[in-house]
Amino acid sequence: MKNLLRIARWEFNTRIRARSFIFNTFISPLLFTAIITLPIFFFQYQPEVSTKLIGLIDLSGENIEKELQNDLNNAYRLKNGSPEYMILQVSLRGSHIYSAKLKEQTEIKSRRDSISVLYEEVKTQRNQYFRNRSLRNRANLLQSSYDRLQFLREEKELVDIELERFNVVMDSVYKQEAFKMADSLLITDVLNAYIFIPYDFMKTGEMQYHSKNPGDFLETDRFSKILQTIITERRIINDEVERSKIREWLKPIHVKRYQIFPEGQTEWNFYIQFYGPVIGVFLLFMAIFTSGGYLFSSVLLEKSNRVIEVLLSYATSRQIMGGKILGLGGLGLTQVLIWFGLTALIMSTNIIPVQKINYLTVTNGLYFLLYFSLGFLFYGAIFIAVGSLSANEYDAQQINQFLRTVAIFPVLLSLIVLAEPNSPIIKLLSYIPFLTPSFMIMRIPISSYPITTDIYITTAIMIISIVMVTVFAGKIFRVATLMQGKKPSWSEVLYWLKASSN
């Protein structure tokens, strides 16, 4: 027993001074928490900025500029009360191409108007000929006026066709030049962004948002909601519904979600309920694999350096194995207790809204310690077996990486666990020893009712698994640690197990 405690003390004292332990205890959790929380903070954080100038290219003919500006003013303002957005209709006054086309279009319209005026004059004159039956050469005048009207009608139709075709060209030129102008204003930072509303906007509801940073989902969502309201209003107005009722009908609905517990109810927050258990799984993973990694590397290093032979002359294989597990398990427990202390310190300073985080309780802390202990004993025995069986570090790291991947696998299913923590598939996965600690740490805080039965079942499964794996690891460790330069085959491993059992 003394030898076991000495080995445990040596392992604990040696590893607790290591820089890697300090890093994994203090720096790594902060980095992981920052990686998760900082994107949320920056997504929600809106710095105080000046009014943003938003360009508008509206080809729909609905003239929504004024209504869009009013809705934006009502919905979004800066802290000083000024509008957050100003809408600017993109002007083509500086476009020589569009100005030339516009001049040509004006000439065609003028020619059509002249023909229309002349047509009306000839038509009026012909009516006079028709009414005056005593007019000399009346028949000739009627025929000539008819021919004249026929000619002017055909001429007018040709000009109308030309104008219609030219209008299509003008629309294309306008769109092209408007995009050029808006892009130029955007590149030179005159505009923060611009919106393009096509001809069929009322029918399709499609619009375009152009910006140097189109990934700003918050801003695009704002314009999408405002334009959705405008187009819906226009459609309802076309069905002869009163405008005063439309605003009341389109008033948005805000849903507050609450989670029911036997003790009462609390307001449900996605970020708190999701990221809290995920961070807990990460800390559990780090605690197990920090100490387990030391255990793994210790066995492998002592075997390769032949130090294990000296240790075996000093203590039995069971004492060495037990001392390593006890010492490094205590190291992991120390790491967990440090995290508990830091959490309690943060809670006492009100840096985080503790009243909204209902799972930060002593009971859940004890469950964390329980599954840490079970997980470490289970993986620790596996690490000892892997370290003693491996001929070199490369072979051992492959198995080590596989175990790490399996242990962190539940995080990939975190959204499913959040939605249905007590679904049959999640329960079934919780009963797999490799996954039990991670799944239970995620399930316990977010379950709406106590899962005491599952806790008993998973604890029993883990204890049975630990006993089996420890017995297996002990038999392997006793023989494999003395093998040098050779990786034992599975047939040899089975032979050792059979020989040990006899």
TASULDA-V690158 format. One record per residue. N is the residue number from 1. RES is the residue in one letter. SS is DSSP state (H for helix, E for strand, - for the rest). OMEGA is omega in whole degrees, 0 to 359 (none if undefined). D_FIRST is the distance of its C-alpha to the first C-alpha in whole Angstrom. Layout:
N|RES|SS|OMEGA|D_FIRST / N|RES|SS|OMEGA|D_FIRST
This chain:
1|M|-|179|0 / 2|K|H|179|4 / 3|N|H|179|5 / 4|L|H|181|5 / 5|L|H|178|6 / 6|R|H|178|9 / 7|I|H|179|10 / 8|A|H|180|11 / 9|R|H|180|12 / 10|W|H|179|14 / 11|E|H|181|15 / 12|F|H|183|16 / 13|N|H|181|18 / 14|T|H|186|20 / 15|R|H|184|21 / 16|I|H|178|22 / 17|R|-|184|25 / 18|A|-|179|26 / 19|R|H|181|30 / 20|S|H|178|29 / 21|F|H|178|27 / 22|I|H|181|30 / 23|F|H|183|32 / 24|N|H|181|31 / 25|T|H|187|30 / 26|F|H|188|33 / 27|I|H|184|36 / 28|S|H|177|35 / 29|P|H|178|36 / 30|L|H|179|39 / 31|L|H|181|40 / 32|F|H|178|40 / 33|T|H|179|41 / 34|A|H|179|44 / 35|I|H|182|45 / 36|I|H|190|45 / 37|T|H|183|47 / 38|L|H|176|49 / 39|P|H|178|51 / 40|I|H|180|52 / 41|F|H|182|53 / 42|F|H|177|55 / 43|F|H|182|57 / 44|Q|H|184|57 / 45|Y|-|178|58 / 46|Q|-|181|62 / 47|P|-|178|63 / 48|E|-|182|66 / 49|V|-|176|69 / 50|S|-|181|72 / 51|T|-|180|75 / 52|K|E|180|74 / 53|L|E|183|77 / 54|I|E|178|77 / 55|G|E|180|80 / 56|L|E|172|82 / 57|I|E|185|84 / 58|D|E|178|85 / 59|L|-|185|87 / 60|S|-|183|87 / 61|G|-|182|90 / 62|E|-|178|88 / 63|N|-|185|88 / 64|I|-|185|85 / 65|E|H|184|85 / 66|K|H|181|86 / 67|E|H|178|84 / 68|L|H|179|80 / 69|Q|H|180|81 / 70|N|H|181|81 / 71|D|H|178|78 / 72|L|H|179|76 / 73|N|H|181|77 / 74|N|H|186|76 / 75|A|H|189|73 / 76|Y|-|176|72 / 77|R|E|177|72 / 78|L|-|182|71 / 79|K|-|180|70 / 80|N|-|177|73 / 81|G|-|180|75 / 82|S|-|181|76 / 83|P|E|177|76 / 84|E|-|182|73 / 85|Y|E|172|75 / 86|M|E|181|79 / 87|I|E|179|81 / 88|L|E|176|83 / 89|Q|E|182|86 / 90|V|-|182|86 / 91|S|-|180|89 / 92|L|-|181|91 / 93|R|-|182|94 / 94|G|-|182|93 / 95|S|-|180|93 / 96|H|H|180|96 / 97|I|H|181|95 / 98|Y|H|179|95 / 99|S|H|179|98 / 100|A|H|178|100 / 101|K|H|179|99 / 102|L|H|177|100 / 103|K|H|178|103 / 104|E|H|178|104 / 105|Q|H|179|103 / 106|T|H|178|105 / 107|E|H|179|108 / 108|I|H|178|108 / 109|K|H|179|107 / 110|S|H|178|110 / 111|R|H|178|112 / 112|R|H|180|111 / 113|D|H|179|112 / 114|S|H|179|116 / 115|I|H|180|116 / 116|S|H|178|115 / 117|V|H|180|118 / 118|L|H|179|121 / 119|Y|H|179|120 / 120|E|H|178|120 / 121|E|H|179|124 / 122|V|H|179|125 / 123|K|H|178|124 / 124|T|H|179|126 / 125|Q|H|180|129 / 126|R|H|176|129 / 127|N|H|177|129 / 128|Q|H|177|132 / 129|Y|H|184|134 / 130|F|H|182|133 / 131|R|H|183|134 / 132|N|-|183|138 / 133|R|-|182|140 / 134|S|-|184|143 / 135|L|-|178|141 / 136|R|-|182|143 / 137|N|-|183|141 / 138|R|H|182|138 / 139|A|H|179|137 / 140|N|H|180|137 / 141|L|H|178|135 / 142|L|H|181|132 / 143|Q|H|181|132 / 144|S|H|178|131 / 145|S|H|177|129 / 146|Y|H|178|127 / 147|D|H|179|126 / 148|R|H|178|125 / 149|L|H|179|123 / 150|Q|H|180|121 / 151|F|H|181|121 / 152|L|H|179|119 / 153|R|H|179|117 / 154|E|H|179|116 / 155|E|H|179|115 / 156|K|H|178|113 / 157|E|H|178|111 / 158|L|H|179|110 / 159|V|H|178|110 / 160|D|H|178|107 / 161|I|H|179|105 / 162|E|H|180|105 / 163|L|H|179|104 / 164|E|H|177|101 / 165|R|H|181|100 / 166|F|H|177|100 / 167|N|H|176|98 / 168|V|H|178|95 / 169|V|H|180|95 / 170|M|H|178|95 / 171|D|H|179|92 / 172|S|H|179|90 / 173|V|H|180|92 / 174|Y|H|180|90 / 175|K|H|182|87 / 176|Q|H|181|87 / 177|E|H|178|88 / 178|A|H|177|86 / 179|F|H|179|83 / 180|K|H|181|84 / 181|M|H|181|85 / 182|A|H|178|81 / 183|D|H|179|79 / 184|S|H|179|81 / 185|L|H|179|80 / 186|L|H|181|77 / 187|I|H|180|76 / 188|T|-|176|78 / 189|D|-|172|76 / 190|V|-|176|79 / 191|L|-|171|77 / 192|N|-|178|74 / 193|A|E|172|74 / 194|Y|E|183|77 / 195|I|E|176|78 / 196|F|E|179|80 / 197|I|E|185|81 / 198|P|-|183|83 / 199|Y|-|186|87 / 200|D|-|183|85 / 201|F|H|182|82 / 202|M|H|182|84 / 203|K|H|186|83 / 204|T|H|184|80 / 205|G|-|181|78 / 206|E|-|176|77 / 207|M|E|181|77 / 208|Q|E|177|75 / 209|Y|E|182|73 / 210|H|E|182|74 / 211|S|E|172|71 / 212|K|-|181|70 / 213|N|-|181|66 / 214|P|-|179|67 / 215|G|-|178|63 / 216|D|-|186|64 / 217|F|H|182|63 / 218|L|H|182|64 / 219|E|H|179|67 / 220|T|H|178|68 / 221|D|H|178|67 / 222|R|H|181|69 / 223|F|H|179|72 / 224|S|H|181|72 / 225|K|H|180|72 / 226|I|H|180|75 / 227|L|H|176|77 / 228|Q|H|178|76 / 229|T|H|181|77 / 230|I|H|183|80 / 231|I|H|178|81 / 232|T|H|177|80 / 233|E|H|181|82 / 234|R|H|180|85 / 235|R|H|180|85 / 236|I|H|178|85 / 237|I|H|178|88 / 238|N|H|176|90 / 239|D|-|173|89 / 240|E|-|173|91 / 241|V|-|183|88 / 242|E|-|181|89 / 243|R|H|182|87 / 244|S|H|180|86 / 245|K|H|184|84 / 246|I|H|181|82 / 247|R|H|180|80 / 248|E|H|180|79 / 249|W|H|186|78 / 250|L|-|179|76 / 251|K|-|186|74 / 252|P|-|179|70 / 253|I|-|178|68 / 254|H|-|184|64 / 255|V|-|172|62 / 256|K|-|183|59 / 257|R|-|180|56 / 258|Y|E|176|54 / 259|Q|E|184|51 / 260|I|E|175|50 / 261|F|E|175|47 / 262|P|-|181|47 / 263|E|-|183|47 / 264|G|E|182|50 / 265|Q|E|177|51 / 266|T|E|178|50 / 267|E|E|186|52 / 268|W|-|178|51 / 269|N|-|185|51 / 270|F|H|185|50 / 271|Y|H|181|48 / 272|I|H|184|46 / 273|Q|H|182|45 / 274|F|H|188|45 / 275|Y|H|178|43 / 276|G|H|177|41 / 277|P|H|179|39 / 278|V|H|177|39 / 279|I|H|177|38 / 280|G|H|178|35 / 281|V|H|179|34 / 282|F|H|179|34 / 283|L|H|176|32 / 284|L|H|178|29 / 285|F|H|182|30 / 286|M|H|181|30 / 287|A|H|181|26 / 288|I|H|188|25 / 289|F|H|171|26 / 290|T|H|179|26 / 291|S|H|178|22 / 292|G|H|177|22 / 293|G|H|176|25 / 294|Y|H|180|22 / 295|L|H|181|20 / 296|F|H|182|23 / 297|S|H|180|24 / 298|S|H|180|21 / 299|V|H|183|20 / 300|L|H|181|24 / 301|L|H|181|24 / 302|E|H|177|21 / 303|K|H|182|23 / 304|S|H|179|26 / 305|N|-|180|26 / 306|R|-|176|24 / 307|V|H|182|21 / 308|I|H|179|18 / 309|E|H|177|19 / 310|V|H|180|18 / 311|L|H|180|15 / 312|L|H|175|15 / 313|S|H|183|15 / 314|Y|H|182|12 / 315|A|-|179|10 / 316|T|-|180|10 / 317|S|H|178|13 / 318|R|H|178|10 / 319|Q|H|179|7 / 320|I|H|181|11 / 321|M|H|179|12 / 322|G|H|179|10 / 323|G|H|179|9 / 324|K|H|180|13 / 325|I|H|181|14 / 326|L|H|182|12 / 327|G|H|182|13 / 328|L|H|171|17 / 329|G|H|175|17 / 330|G|H|177|17 / 331|L|H|178|19 / 332|G|H|178|21 / 333|L|H|176|21 / 334|T|H|179|22 / 335|Q|H|179|25 / 336|V|H|180|26 / 337|L|H|175|26 / 338|I|H|179|28 / 339|W|H|177|31 / 340|F|H|179|31 / 341|G|H|178|32 / 342|L|H|178|34 / 343|T|H|178|36 / 344|A|H|179|36 / 345|L|H|179|38 / 346|I|H|179|40 / 347|M|H|182|41 / 348|S|H|181|42 / 349|T|-|179|44 / 350|N|-|176|46 / 351|I|-|177|46 / 352|I|-|181|46 / 353|P|-|186|47 / 354|V|H|183|44 / 355|Q|H|179|47 / 356|K|H|182|48 / 357|I|-|188|44 / 358|N|-|184|43 / 359|Y|-|176|40 / 360|L|-|182|38 / 361|T|-|178|37 / 362|V|H|180|33 / 363|T|H|179|33 / 364|N|H|175|33 / 365|G|H|177|31 / 366|L|H|176|28 / 367|Y|H|178|29 / 368|F|H|178|29 / 369|L|H|180|25 / 370|L|H|184|25 / 371|Y|H|171|26 / 372|F|H|182|25 / 373|S|H|180|21 / 374|L|H|180|22 / 375|G|H|181|24 / 376|F|H|180|21 / 377|L|H|180|19 / 378|F|H|181|22 / 379|Y|H|179|23 / 380|G|H|178|20 / 381|A|H|178|19 / 382|I|H|180|23 / 383|F|H|179|23 / 384|I|H|179|20 / 385|A|H|180|22 / 386|V|H|180|25 / 387|G|H|181|24 / 388|S|H|180|23 / 389|L|H|186|26 / 390|S|-|179|28 / 391|A|-|180|30 / 392|N|-|184|31 / 393|E|H|181|31 / 394|Y|H|179|34 / 395|D|H|182|33 / 396|A|H|183|30 / 397|Q|H|178|32 / 398|Q|H|179|34 / 399|I|H|179|32 / 400|N|H|180|30 / 401|Q|H|178|34 / 402|F|H|180|34 / 403|L|H|178|31 / 404|R|H|180|32 / 405|T|H|179|36 / 406|V|H|184|35 / 407|A|H|182|32 / 408|I|H|181|35 / 409|F|H|181|38 / 410|P|H|179|38 / 411|V|H|179|40 / 412|L|H|180|43 / 413|L|H|186|43 / 414|S|H|180|43 / 415|L|H|177|47 / 416|I|H|178|47 / 417|V|H|180|44 / 418|L|H|182|46 / 419|A|H|183|49 / 420|E|-|184|47 / 421|P|-|183|43 / 422|N|-|178|43 / 423|S|-|182|46 / 424|P|H|182|45 / 425|I|H|179|44 / 426|I|H|176|42 / 427|K|H|181|40 / 428|L|H|179|39 / 429|L|H|179|38 / 430|S|H|182|35 / 431|Y|-|176|34 / 432|I|-|188|33 / 433|P|H|180|29 / 434|F|H|185|30 / 435|L|H|187|33 / 436|T|H|183|31 / 437|P|H|184|30 / 438|S|H|182|33 / 439|F|H|182|35 / 440|M|H|177|34 / 441|I|H|177|34 / 442|M|H|186|37 / 443|R|H|187|39 / 444|I|H|183|37 / 445|P|H|189|39 / 446|I|H|177|42 / 447|S|-|183|43 / 448|S|-|177|45 / 449|Y|-|182|44 / 450|P|-|179|40 / 451|I|-|185|38 / 452|T|H|181|36 / 453|T|H|179|36 / 454|D|H|178|35 / 455|I|H|178|32 / 456|Y|H|183|31 / 457|I|H|183|32 / 458|T|H|177|31 / 459|T|H|178|27 / 460|A|H|179|27 / 461|I|H|181|28 / 462|M|H|180|26 / 463|I|H|178|23 / 464|I|H|180|24 / 465|S|H|180|25 / 466|I|H|179|21 / 467|V|H|182|20 / 468|M|H|182|22 / 469|V|H|180|22 / 470|T|H|177|18 / 471|V|H|179|19 / 472|F|H|182|22 / 473|A|H|180|20 / 474|G|H|179|17 / 475|K|H|179|19 / 476|I|H|185|21 / 477|F|H|184|19 / 478|R|H|184|18 / 479|V|H|190|22 / 480|A|H|183|23 / 481|T|-|181|21 / 482|L|-|179|23 / 483|M|-|183|26 / 484|Q|-|173|29 / 485|G|-|181|32 / 486|K|-|177|32 / 487|K|-|183|32 / 488|P|-|177|31 / 489|S|-|180|33 / 490|W|H|178|33 / 491|S|H|177|34 / 492|E|H|179|31 / 493|V|H|178|28 / 494|L|H|179|30 / 495|Y|H|179|30 / 496|W|H|181|26 / 497|L|H|179|25 / 498|K|H|181|28 / 499|A|H|181|26 / 500|S|H|182|23 / 501|S|H|182|24 / 502|N|-|none|26
